[in-house]
């Protein structure tokens, strides 16, 4: 597929540009998702709770990392890099990803994300997504 075709495919309002896999059992993650989703008026981001993943090893890795973002033709981004990709998608600006990949900032952002990910169960949040929508948290068949 050419890059022009890929960009046309991802720019369609019915086709999200990004898929974010988040921990639906985490209240802080659910609140973060809700706040970002409220700013995504064009539905450029699709949200999938990691609990829907059928492969146990993959599900465990995705839930442990709290967020993974993937777009057509791009590598998956984990942690702080995923949030940079989310901001780039929301704003339409390449700068969040460019800044987040600068060597010093990349390490600082990764460390900050690691701390938040480890403390996320102690941070304020909403009722977890899977508690609100248990049917959406069953492994896909």
ABEGO torsion letter per residue (X at the ends): XBAAAAAAAAABAABBABBBBBBAABAAAAAAAAAAAAABAAGABBBBBAAABABAAAAAAAAAAGBBBBBBGBBBBBEAAAAAAAAAAAAGBAAAAAAAABAAAAAAAAAAAAAAAAAAAABBBBBBAAAABAAAABBBX
